[in-house]
Protein backbone atom coordinates (compact mmCIF):
# COMPACT_ATOMS: atom_id res chain seq x y z
CA UNK A 1 0.00 0.00 0.00
CA UNK A 2 2.93 2.35 0.64
CA UNK A 3 3.92 2.15 -3.03
CA UNK A 4 0.45 3.28 -4.07
CA UNK A 5 0.47 6.30 -1.73
CA UNK A 6 3.97 7.27 -2.89
CA UNK A 7 2.72 7.42 -6.49
CA UNK A 8 -0.06 9.82 -5.46
CA UNK A 9 2.30 12.27 -3.77
CA UNK A 10 3.19 15.52 -5.51
CA UNK A 11 5.84 18.15 -4.97
CA UNK A 12 4.37 21.37 -3.59
CA UNK A 13 5.33 24.37 -5.76
CA UNK A 14 5.71 26.54 -2.66
CA UNK A 15 7.54 24.50 0.03
CA UNK A 16 8.88 21.78 -2.33
CA UNK A 17 7.81 19.02 0.09
CA UNK A 18 6.60 15.72 -1.36
CA UNK A 19 3.05 15.56 0.06
CA UNK A 20 -0.21 13.72 -0.39
CA UNK A 21 -2.08 16.91 -1.27
CA UNK A 22 -5.76 17.42 -0.58
CA UNK A 23 -7.70 17.45 -3.84
CA UNK A 24 -10.46 20.00 -4.29
CA UNK A 25 -12.99 19.84 -7.11
CA UNK A 26 -15.02 22.92 -7.85
CA UNK A 27 -16.86 25.01 -10.41
CA UNK A 28 -16.82 28.71 -11.21
CA UNK A 29 -19.86 30.62 -9.94
CA UNK A 30 -20.63 32.11 -13.36
CA UNK A 31 -19.73 28.97 -15.36
CA UNK A 32 -21.34 25.85 -13.92
CA UNK A 33 -20.09 23.62 -16.76
CA UNK A 34 -16.36 24.14 -16.21
CA UNK A 35 -14.86 21.82 -13.59
CA UNK A 36 -11.63 22.90 -11.92
CA UNK A 37 -9.24 20.80 -9.86
CA UNK A 38 -7.15 22.42 -7.14
CA UNK A 39 -4.60 20.82 -4.83
CA UNK A 40 -3.81 21.98 -1.27
CA UNK A 41 -0.47 21.22 0.38
CA UNK A 42 -0.90 19.53 3.76
CA UNK A 43 2.37 21.08 5.00
CA UNK A 44 2.15 24.79 4.09
CA UNK A 45 -1.43 25.21 2.85
CA UNK A 46 -0.40 26.38 -0.63
CA UNK A 47 -3.08 25.99 -3.32
CA UNK A 48 -2.24 25.17 -6.92
CA UNK A 49 -3.89 24.10 -10.13
CA UNK A 50 -2.55 21.92 -12.91
CA UNK A 51 -3.87 23.19 -16.21
CA UNK A 52 -5.21 20.38 -18.37
CA UNK A 53 -4.14 21.97 -21.62
CA UNK A 54 -2.10 25.03 -22.51
CA UNK A 55 -2.36 26.27 -26.07
CA UNK A 56 0.83 26.55 -28.05
CA UNK A 57 1.77 26.13 -31.69
CA UNK A 58 1.81 22.33 -31.54
CA UNK A 59 -1.33 22.05 -29.37
CA UNK A 60 0.48 19.61 -27.07
CA UNK A 61 -0.17 19.14 -23.39
CA UNK A 62 2.36 20.95 -21.23
CA UNK A 63 2.54 19.80 -17.59
CA UNK A 64 3.10 22.92 -15.51
CA UNK A 65 1.93 24.29 -12.22
CA UNK A 66 0.26 27.59 -11.57
CA UNK A 67 0.62 28.69 -7.97
CA UNK A 68 -2.62 30.26 -6.81
CA UNK A 69 -1.45 31.97 -3.66
CA UNK A 70 1.97 33.55 -4.21
C-alpha positions in Angstrom: 0.0 0.0 0.0 2.9 2.4 0.6 3.9 2.2 -3.0 0.4 3.3 -4.1 0.5 6.3 -1.7 4.0 7.3 -2.9 2.7 7.4 -6.5 -0.1 9.8 -5.5 2.3 12.3 -3.8 3.2 15.5 -5.5 5.8 18.1 -5.0 4.4 21.4 -3.6 5.3 24.4 -5.8 5.7 26.5 -2.7 7.5 24.5 0.0 8.9 21.8 -2.3 7.8 19.0 0.1 6.6 15.7 -1.4 3.1 15.6 0.1 -0.2 13.7 -0.4 -2.1 16.9 -1.3 -5.8 17.4 -0.6 -7.7 17.4 -3.8 -10.5 20.0 -4.3 -13.0 19.8 -7.1 -15.0 22.9 -7.9 -16.9 25.0 -10.4 -16.8 28.7 -11.2 -19.9 30.6 -9.9 -20.6 32.1 -13.4 -19.7 29.0 -15.4 -21.3 25.9 -13.9 -20.1 23.6 -16.8 -16.4 24.1 -16.2 -14.9 21.8 -13.6 -11.6 22.9 -11.9 -9.2 20.8 -9.9 -7.2 22.4 -7.1 -4.6 20.8 -4.8 -3.8 22.0 -1.3 -0.5 21.2 0.4 -0.9 19.5 3.8 2.4 21.1 5.0 2.2 24.8 4.1 -1.4 25.2 2.9 -0.4 26.4 -0.6 -3.1 26.0 -3.3 -2.2 25.2 -6.9 -3.9 24.1 -10.1 -2.5 21.9 -12.9 -3.9 23.2 -16.2 -5.2 20.4 -18.4 -4.1 22.0 -21.6 -2.1 25.0 -22.5 -2.4 26.3 -26.1 0.8 26.5 -28.0 1.8 26.1 -31.7 1.8 22.3 -31.5 -1.3 22.0 -29.4 0.5 19.6 -27.1 -0.2 19.1 -23.4 2.4 21.0 -21.2 2.5 19.8 -17.6 3.1 22.9 -15.5 1.9 24.3 -12.2 0.3 27.6 -11.6 0.6 28.7 -8.0 -2.6 30.3 -6.8 -1.5 32.0 -3.7 2.0 33.6 -4.2 
